[in-house]
Amino acid sequence: MNPLEIIQTCYHPESRAYEILITHSRSVADKAVAIAETHPEMELDIPFIREAALLHDIGIFLCHAPEIDCHGEAPYICHGYLGADLLRKKGYPRHALVCERHTGTGLSLELIRQRNLPIPLREMRPQSLEEQLICFADKFFSKTKLDREKPIEKIRKGLAAYGEDDVARFDAWCKLFLGK
């Protein structure tokens, strides 16, 4: 599998959206792989982590986010499940789960119902260690400030707006993956 070839089926390689997606996704992939390599005891699937991290945001072009040159019709919160649908159709169901489960620290069925989110009613929290690691690494990088990694405290503060469960999940990942 070549993640860049898959991305190029959806994005023009000279577009700003492509540049943003690739820059962001490479940062996430590099961080996730670097963390995975420090944890041989976890027996993580590093080739899969690299591929899935590069593809985790493939659905953004289907959403309305003009600040990142995405001019689709769906709300941005839909990018995960829309990307997952795309990858399932291309025959990559395991990679699709990463797309679907990386938003925030994952979206529970209860949260989707409570907030009446415009996404399918199903559990969308990362399950496997690989899914959790990619979701965790994604929190360190935005698509609007591509040149910098967010500090842990800034991530925690941002997640607090969505509830203490998200902060607790992130803190557990900090301990698991970073020993902090």
C-alpha positions as CSV (number, residue, x, y, z in Angstrom):
1,M,0.0,0.0,0.0
2,N,1.2,3.5,-0.8
3,P,-0.7,6.1,1.3
4,L,0.5,9.0,-1.0
5,E,-1.0,7.3,-4.1
6,I,-4.3,6.9,-2.2
7,I,-4.3,10.5,-1.1
8,Q,-3.6,11.6,-4.7
9,T,-6.8,10.0,-5.8
10,C,-8.6,12.6,-3.7
11,Y,-6.3,15.6,-3.8
12,H,-4.5,17.5,-6.5
13,P,-0.8,17.3,-5.5
14,E,-0.3,21.0,-6.2
15,S,-3.2,22.2,-4.1
16,R,-2.9,23.9,-0.7
17,A,-5.2,21.3,0.8
18,Y,-2.8,18.5,-0.3
19,E,0.2,20.4,1.1
20,I,-1.6,21.0,4.5
21,L,-2.8,17.4,4.7
22,I,0.6,15.9,3.8
23,T,2.6,18.2,6.1
24,H,0.2,17.6,9.1
25,S,0.0,13.8,8.5
26,R,3.7,13.4,8.2
27,S,4.2,15.2,11.5
28,V,1.6,12.9,13.1
29,A,3.2,9.8,11.5
30,D,6.7,10.8,12.5
31,K,5.7,11.3,16.1
32,A,3.6,8.1,16.3
33,V,6.4,6.0,14.8
34,A,9.0,7.6,17.1
35,I,6.9,6.8,20.2
36,A,6.2,3.3,18.9
37,E,9.9,2.7,18.4
38,T,10.6,3.5,22.1
39,H,8.1,0.8,23.1
40,P,9.2,-2.6,21.7
41,E,7.4,-4.3,24.6
42,M,4.0,-3.1,23.1
43,E,4.7,-5.0,19.8
44,L,3.1,-2.2,17.8
45,D,2.7,-2.6,14.0
46,I,4.9,0.2,12.9
47,P,4.4,0.0,9.2
48,F,0.6,0.1,9.8
49,I,1.1,3.1,12.1
50,R,3.0,5.0,9.4
51,E,0.4,4.2,6.7
52,A,-2.7,4.9,8.9
53,A,-1.2,8.1,10.3
54,L,-0.6,9.4,6.8
55,L,-4.2,8.6,5.9
56,H,-6.1,9.5,9.1
57,D,-7.4,12.9,7.8
58,I,-8.0,11.9,4.1
59,G,-11.7,12.9,4.5
60,I,-11.1,16.6,5.1
61,F,-11.6,17.6,1.5
62,L,-15.3,16.5,1.8
63,C,-15.8,19.1,4.6
64,H,-16.3,22.8,4.6
65,A,-13.1,24.2,6.0
66,P,-11.9,27.0,3.7
67,E,-9.1,28.0,6.0
68,I,-7.4,24.7,5.0
69,D,-8.6,24.9,1.4
70,C,-11.3,22.3,1.9
71,H,-14.5,23.2,0.1
72,G,-16.8,20.2,0.7
73,E,-20.3,20.4,2.1
74,A,-20.1,18.4,5.3
75,P,-19.3,19.9,8.7
76,Y,-15.6,19.4,9.7
77,I,-16.5,16.9,12.5
78,C,-17.6,14.5,9.7
79,H,-14.1,14.2,8.2
80,G,-13.2,11.1,10.2
81,Y,-16.2,8.9,9.2
82,L,-16.1,10.2,5.7
83,G,-12.5,9.3,5.3
84,A,-13.2,5.9,6.9
85,D,-15.9,5.3,4.2
86,L,-13.4,6.2,1.5
87,L,-10.8,3.8,2.8
88,R,-13.3,1.0,3.3
89,K,-14.3,1.3,-0.4
90,K,-10.7,1.1,-1.3
91,G,-10.3,-2.1,0.7
92,Y,-8.5,-0.8,3.8
93,P,-10.9,-1.5,6.7
94,R,-8.2,-1.4,9.4
95,H,-6.9,2.0,8.2
96,A,-10.5,3.2,8.0
97,L,-11.0,2.6,11.8
98,V,-8.1,5.0,12.5
99,C,-9.9,7.7,10.4
100,E,-13.2,7.1,12.2
101,R,-11.8,7.0,15.7
102,H,-9.2,9.8,15.9
103,T,-11.5,12.9,16.4
104,G,-10.7,14.5,19.7
105,T,-9.8,11.5,21.9
106,G,-12.5,9.5,20.2
107,L,-16.3,10.0,20.2
108,S,-18.5,7.8,22.3
109,L,-21.9,6.8,21.2
110,E,-23.3,8.5,24.2
111,L,-21.5,11.8,23.3
112,I,-22.7,11.6,19.7
113,R,-26.3,11.2,21.0
114,Q,-26.0,13.9,23.7
115,R,-24.6,16.5,21.3
116,N,-26.7,15.4,18.4
117,L,-23.5,15.3,16.2
118,P,-24.1,14.9,12.5
119,I,-22.2,11.6,12.3
120,P,-23.3,7.9,12.4
121,L,-24.6,6.6,15.7
122,R,-21.8,4.2,16.7
123,E,-18.9,4.0,19.0
124,M,-15.9,5.9,17.6
125,R,-13.3,5.7,20.3
126,P,-9.8,4.3,19.4
127,Q,-9.6,0.6,20.5
128,S,-6.3,-0.9,19.4
129,L,-3.0,0.5,20.8
130,E,-2.1,1.6,17.2
131,E,-5.4,3.5,16.9
132,Q,-4.8,5.1,20.4
133,L,-1.2,6.1,19.5
134,I,-2.2,7.8,16.2
135,C,-5.1,9.6,17.9
136,F,-2.6,10.7,20.6
137,A,0.1,11.9,18.2
138,D,-2.5,13.8,16.2
139,K,-3.3,16.0,19.2
140,F,0.2,17.5,19.0
141,F,-0.3,19.1,15.5
142,S,-2.8,21.4,14.0
143,K,-3.5,22.0,10.3
144,T,-3.3,25.8,10.6
145,K,0.1,26.0,12.4
146,L,2.0,23.4,10.5
147,D,5.5,24.5,11.7
148,R,5.1,23.7,15.4
149,E,4.2,21.0,17.9
150,K,1.7,21.9,20.6
151,P,2.9,21.5,24.2
152,I,1.0,19.0,26.4
153,E,-0.6,21.8,28.6
154,K,-2.0,23.5,25.5
155,I,-3.5,20.2,24.3
156,R,-5.0,19.6,27.8
157,K,-6.5,23.0,27.8
158,G,-8.0,22.5,24.4
159,L,-9.5,19.2,25.3
160,A,-10.9,20.5,28.5
161,A,-13.5,22.4,26.4
162,Y,-14.9,19.0,25.4
163,G,-15.0,17.6,29.0
164,E,-12.9,16.0,31.6
165,D,-13.2,12.5,30.0
166,D,-11.2,13.7,27.1
167,V,-8.5,15.2,29.4
168,A,-8.4,12.0,31.4
169,R,-8.0,9.9,28.3
170,F,-5.2,12.1,27.0
171,D,-3.5,12.0,30.4
172,A,-3.7,8.2,30.4
173,W,-2.0,8.2,26.9
174,C,0.7,10.6,28.2
175,K,1.5,8.1,30.9
176,L,1.3,5.1,28.6
177,F,3.2,6.5,25.7
178,L,5.5,9.1,27.2
179,G,5.8,7.9,30.8
180,K,4.5,11.3,32.0
